[in-house]
Amino acid sequence: MSDLSGGPSLPQERRVVTAIPGPKSQELAARKQRAVADGVGNVLPVYVKRAGGGVIEDVDGNSLIDFGSGIAVTSVGNSAEAVVRRATEQLADFTHTCFMVTPYESYVEVAEQLADLTPGDHDKKTALFNSGAEAVENAVKIARAYTGRQAVVVFDHGYHGRTNLTMALTSKSMPYKHGFGPFAPEVYRVPLAYPFRWLTGPDNCAEEAAAQAIDQITKQVGAANVAAIIIEPLLGEGGFIEPAKGFLPRIAEFAKENGIVFVADEIQSGFCRTGQWFACEDEGIVPDLITTAKGIAGGLPLAAVTGRAEIMDAAHAGGLGGTYGGNPVACAGALGAIETMRELDLNGKARRIEEVMKPRLRKMAEQYPVIGDIRGRGAMIAIELVRPGTKEPAADVTAALAKACHQAGLLILTTGTYGNVVRFLPPLVIGEDLLNEGLDILENALAELA
Ligand SMILES: *Cc1c(COP(=O)(O)O)cnc(C)c1O
């Protein structure tokens, strides 16, 4: 484990030796308050000293179990050996030349790996960027260039980023969009097959939601005007919603019938997170374009659009890119992360995490009816909290539960349109003992709140 865990001296254990946050973190938080814009918040203001494997060690000597992975980024750990080695070597050779000026091999190699790993055996090409939002924006540019159309269709509860166009694509107002308009035009939002909250129940959810979505696209937008349909195959910020089985294939088929570019936003769900390289593989979907970021490079900033060569090539030379896009250190990190995922079979590890978590969560749900739904796949699992016996969102209980877990040394994140979802995103290299200890803490916190 030492090669994954932030150096051999970082013990894989939970340790709470001060209040959370401790005095040194509180001092730093006071400095942050004076120097950093309030719009940049912190979920848990413990200041990090080291992190790796399944723990985050803070400046006060506390060691927290990590069920967040920096929002699904450090799937291979926070300082995986292969990531550190390759990035360090690259740093010593050169930090930057700009791929658009004088290129280098690692960018090409990342593109080759993405062609290999993403679904479908058609010819594929890739363009690299710095952030997920940038990848999504570029997917839209590419789809518009290819189709000569303007409209973009997205779904209820979808999240695609914080830049102007991706704010328009994102569904939730507070905190992502509130006060930041006007938003980009030609974006249309249609219903999502959200089984837990579908009014007629989960059984006909896929069929009904797909029919409604397609009806709105054809009647309100006109299929012939649509450049792209963008969807997260397993929604992240919207609350780890798994679209009812059958919904994604129907929407993908509709896109194909109408010459619309089908874009899978796998920024959160990709790279072994759900127990597959990409979540859309679960229903055999082959997207035209796929956006990736987060887990791709072991914590270094990198994002990509990968897809059908003829679509990717529709944008004119010089139309895509950016100063830092596909930075060589980030590319080295990606090659190290992919190497780690293959070598340690992190898809298998993600599936094992699900096998450990789901039965324990089901037992908790029997005892604590505040848990209304358990869902997700692999190491992308969530519970949706409600007033017992109803589906009324219990955002207050969710916040209290997160706080209690944080105090006990377990980092968990909340999410969801209604703020009532606790999501679990442990690093895929977390030890099973830590995973179980984290679930013990969650269970205790539920008992205290009940
Ligand atoms: C995080 C996320 C984004 C935005 O990525 P950034 O790197 O934060 O810009 C886009 N789509 C999905 C599905 C995400 O989870």
The ligand as a MOL file (V3000), in Angstrom:
LIG
                    3D

  0  0  0     0  0            999 V3000
M  V30 BEGIN CTAB
M  V30 COUNTS 15 15 0 0 0
M  V30 BEGIN ATOM
M  V30 1 C -17.1070 18.3460 -12.2350 0
M  V30 2 C -17.9220 18.1940 -13.4420 0
M  V30 3 C -17.8110 19.0850 -14.5240 0
M  V30 4 C -16.9200 20.2980 -14.4770 0
M  V30 5 O -15.5860 19.9560 -14.3130 0
M  V30 6 P -14.5460 21.0830 -13.7980 0
M  V30 7 O -13.2040 20.4100 -13.9220 0
M  V30 8 O -14.9320 21.3880 -12.3850 0
M  V30 9 O -14.7040 22.2380 -14.7020 0
M  V30 10 C -18.5670 18.8350 -15.6520 0
M  V30 11 N -19.3800 17.7610 -15.7230 0
M  V30 12 C -19.5110 16.8900 -14.7120 0
M  V30 13 C -20.4010 15.7040 -14.8750 0
M  V30 14 C -18.7990 17.0840 -13.5240 0
M  V30 15 O -18.9540 16.2250 -12.5030 0
M  V30 END ATOM
M  V30 BEGIN BOND
M  V30 1 1 1 2
M  V30 2 1 2 3
M  V30 3 2 2 14
M  V30 4 1 3 4
M  V30 5 2 3 10
M  V30 6 1 4 5
M  V30 7 1 5 6
M  V30 8 2 6 7
M  V30 9 1 6 8
M  V30 10 1 6 9
M  V30 11 1 10 11
M  V30 12 2 11 12
M  V30 13 1 12 13
M  V30 14 1 12 14
M  V30 15 1 14 15
M  V30 END BOND
M  V30 END CTAB
M  END
